[in-house]
Amino acid sequence: MISNVVVKRLPLRKPGKIYSLVEVDGVCCNEKLKGGYLEAAFSYNDDYILLFLSQNGDAWEEILSIYLLDLKRNKIVERARIGGGYSSWFAGNGIDDIKILSDNTISFEFMSFKDSDGWLLELFNKPIKTFPFALRYLPYISRPISSKRYFLIKKNKISLN
C-alpha cells in the first residue's frame, strides 16, 4: 500500500451523494470520484494507482468504488463499483482483509458471496479487449460499458486464511 494519496471530499450537492478529488504527491486528478473515504491505495507498475473508496469508511458500507488512476495521463482509466442498488440489502460489512497475492492480484472482502472468500482483482500489464459489458456478477458489480479493461474482478474461491 502507498501513503502519498489524499482524498479530498467535495461539498455535498445532493443528500447521500459523496464525491471527492484525489491527490497523489500533491498533484490533483481533476476527475470527481464517487466516495469520500480512502480505504486503500496500491501502486502498480509505477504508472498506476489502484484506489478503493467507500462512502464514509464505516462498518456498514453499501458501496465500494474502485478506480485505476494513470499517473502519466493524470486521469482515471478504469472504474468499477460493488454494491448499491438492490444488492445492498445484504450489506453489513465494510471492506476487509485486503491482501496482495502477487504483483498484479489483490484479494479483499466486501459484500462477499456465501461460497467464496470475497473478491479477486487482477490487473493487466496492458488493457485487454473484452465484451463491452459483463453480466456475470450483476447486480453486485457495475462498470461503464467498454471494449477494453485494465482489471478484472471475480469471486475469490481461494481461501484467504
C-alpha positions as a Python dict, from the first residue, in 0.01 Angstrom:
ca = {
    (1, 'M'): (0, 0, 0),
    (2, 'I'): (111, 357, -52),
    (3, 'S'): (67, 659, 169),
    (4, 'N'): (116, 960, -61),
    (5, 'V'): (-251, 960, -170),
    (6, 'V'): (-504, 1205, -26),
    (7, 'V'): (-878, 1207, -90),
    (8, 'K'): (-1044, 1547, -55),
    (9, 'R'): (-1420, 1540, -9),
    (10, 'L'): (-1619, 1788, -214),
    (11, 'P'): (-1909, 1982, -60),
    (12, 'L'): (-2237, 1789, -63),
    (13, 'R'): (-2465, 1885, -351),
    (14, 'K'): (-2727, 1613, -312),
    (15, 'P'): (-2802, 1417, 6),
    (16, 'G'): (-2626, 1081, 3),
    (17, 'K'): (-2406, 1165, -298),
    (18, 'I'): (-2046, 1192, -178),
    (19, 'Y'): (-1776, 1291, -426),
    (20, 'S'): (-1407, 1358, -386),
    (21, 'L'): (-1093, 1457, -569),
    (22, 'V'): (-776, 1252, -532),
    (23, 'E'): (-428, 1396, -492),
    (24, 'V'): (-107, 1198, -545),
    (25, 'D'): (222, 1357, -437),
    (26, 'G'): (48, 1695, -427),
    (27, 'V'): (-87, 1665, -785),
    (28, 'C'): (-465, 1665, -810),
    (29, 'C'): (-655, 1446, -1055),
    (30, 'N'): (-939, 1663, -1179),
    (31, 'E'): (-1196, 1386, -1213),
    (32, 'K'): (-1463, 1358, -946),
    (33, 'L'): (-1465, 1021, -774),
    (34, 'K'): (-1767, 869, -606),
    (35, 'G'): (-1690, 811, -239),
    (36, 'G'): (-1532, 1013, 36),
    (37, 'Y'): (-1315, 773, 233),
    (38, 'L'): (-993, 616, 106),
    (39, 'E'): (-990, 252, 218),
    (40, 'A'): (-665, 157, 39),
    (41, 'A'): (-431, 264, -240),
    (42, 'F'): (-179, 48, -426),
    (43, 'S'): (90, 136, -677),
    (44, 'Y'): (103, -81, -989),
    (45, 'N'): (392, -86, -1241),
    (46, 'D'): (495, 266, -1128),
    (47, 'D'): (240, 402, -1378),
    (48, 'Y'): (-89, 341, -1197),
    (49, 'I'): (-255, 384, -859),
    (50, 'L'): (-539, 149, -767),
    (51, 'L'): (-784, 320, -530),
    (52, 'F'): (-1054, 169, -309),
    (53, 'L'): (-1307, 429, -188),
    (54, 'S'): (-1614, 389, 32),
    (55, 'Q'): (-1875, 647, 116),
    (56, 'N'): (-1799, 700, 486),
    (57, 'G'): (-1543, 443, 598),
    (58, 'D'): (-1777, 280, 848),
    (59, 'A'): (-1862, -86, 908),
    (60, 'W'): (-2198, -69, 728),
    (61, 'E'): (-2085, 42, 384),
    (62, 'E'): (-2314, -34, 91),
    (63, 'I'): (-2090, 77, -197),
    (64, 'L'): (-1722, 24, -273),
    (65, 'S'): (-1581, 221, -566),
    (66, 'I'): (-1259, 104, -731),
    (67, 'Y'): (-1056, 332, -958),
    (68, 'L'): (-737, 292, -1158),
    (69, 'L'): (-552, 622, -1195),
    (70, 'D'): (-300, 653, -1479),
    (71, 'L'): (-25, 872, -1333),
    (72, 'K'): (126, 966, -1671),
    (73, 'R'): (-206, 1094, -1809),
    (74, 'N'): (-339, 1205, -1468),
    (75, 'K'): (-678, 1051, -1535),
    (76, 'I'): (-896, 760, -1428),
    (77, 'V'): (-871, 487, -1694),
    (78, 'E'): (-1088, 221, -1528),
    (79, 'R'): (-1358, 210, -1264),
    (80, 'A'): (-1592, -39, -1101),
    (81, 'R'): (-1845, -35, -822),
    (82, 'I'): (-1950, -316, -592),
    (83, 'G'): (-2284, -286, -411),
    (84, 'G'): (-2556, -25, -415),
    (85, 'G'): (-2899, -60, -568),
    (86, 'Y'): (-3094, -369, -476),
    (87, 'S'): (-2776, -568, -397),
    (88, 'S'): (-2719, -356, -86),
    (89, 'W'): (-2979, -547, 117),
    (90, 'F'): (-2710, -789, 232),
    (91, 'A'): (-2455, -525, 321),
    (92, 'G'): (-2323, -540, 669),
    (93, 'N'): (-1951, -517, 648),
    (94, 'G'): (-1704, -265, 520),
    (95, 'I'): (-1407, -365, 310),
    (96, 'D'): (-1195, -613, 497),
    (97, 'D'): (-897, -844, 471),
    (98, 'I'): (-720, -672, 179),
    (99, 'K'): (-418, -879, 73),
    (100, 'I'): (-163, -851, -206),
    (101, 'L'): (-138, -1202, -352),
    (102, 'S'): (106, -1122, -634),
    (103, 'D'): (238, -825, -834),
    (104, 'N'): (-94, -795, -1016),
    (105, 'T'): (-352, -962, -787),
    (106, 'I'): (-530, -832, -477),
    (107, 'S'): (-791, -1012, -269),
    (108, 'F'): (-1047, -842, -46),
    (109, 'E'): (-1380, -897, 121),
    (110, 'F'): (-1682, -675, 65),
    (111, 'M'): (-2040, -800, 34),
    (112, 'S'): (-1896, -1145, -24),
    (113, 'F'): (-2083, -1447, -160),
    (114, 'K'): (-2153, -1737, 76),
    (115, 'D'): (-1950, -1980, -139),
    (116, 'S'): (-1641, -1760, -172),
    (117, 'D'): (-1376, -1577, 25),
    (118, 'G'): (-1452, -1235, -118),
    (119, 'W'): (-1316, -1096, -442),
    (120, 'L'): (-1001, -1115, -653),
    (121, 'L'): (-890, -814, -853),
    (122, 'E'): (-640, -890, -1129),
    (123, 'L'): (-457, -603, -1300),
    (124, 'F'): (-333, -640, -1659),
    (125, 'N'): (4, -515, -1790),
    (126, 'K'): (-183, -351, -2078),
    (127, 'P'): (-556, -318, -2141),
    (128, 'I'): (-723, -628, -2281),
    (129, 'K'): (-1010, -633, -2529),
    (130, 'T'): (-1334, -756, -2377),
    (131, 'F'): (-1703, -780, -2442),
    (132, 'P'): (-1835, -424, -2382),
    (133, 'F'): (-2031, -522, -2072),
    (134, 'A'): (-2032, -818, -1837),
    (135, 'L'): (-2342, -978, -1690),
    (136, 'R'): (-2163, -1238, -1481),
    (137, 'Y'): (-2171, -1061, -1145),
    (138, 'L'): (-2470, -832, -1190),
    (139, 'P'): (-2617, -686, -975),
    (140, 'Y'): (-2309, -692, -750),
    (141, 'I'): (-2053, -523, -978),
    (142, 'S'): (-2126, -233, -1210),
    (143, 'R'): (-1882, -87, -1462),
    (144, 'P'): (-1902, 154, -1753),
    (145, 'I'): (-1951, -4, -2094),
    (146, 'S'): (-1609, -50, -2254),
    (147, 'S'): (-1439, -283, -2502),
    (148, 'K'): (-1113, -277, -2304),
    (149, 'R'): (-1036, -346, -1941),
    (150, 'Y'): (-737, -270, -1722),
    (151, 'F'): (-851, -505, -1447),
    (152, 'L'): (-1086, -795, -1381),
    (153, 'I'): (-1289, -856, -1065),
    (154, 'K'): (-1414, -1206, -990),
    (155, 'K'): (-1524, -1423, -698),
    (156, 'N'): (-1236, -1548, -487),
    (157, 'K'): (-1257, -1924, -447),
    (158, 'I'): (-911, -1938, -289),
    (159, 'S'): (-917, -1943, 90),
    (160, 'L'): (-778, -1622, 243),
    (161, 'N'): (-693, -1789, 574),
}
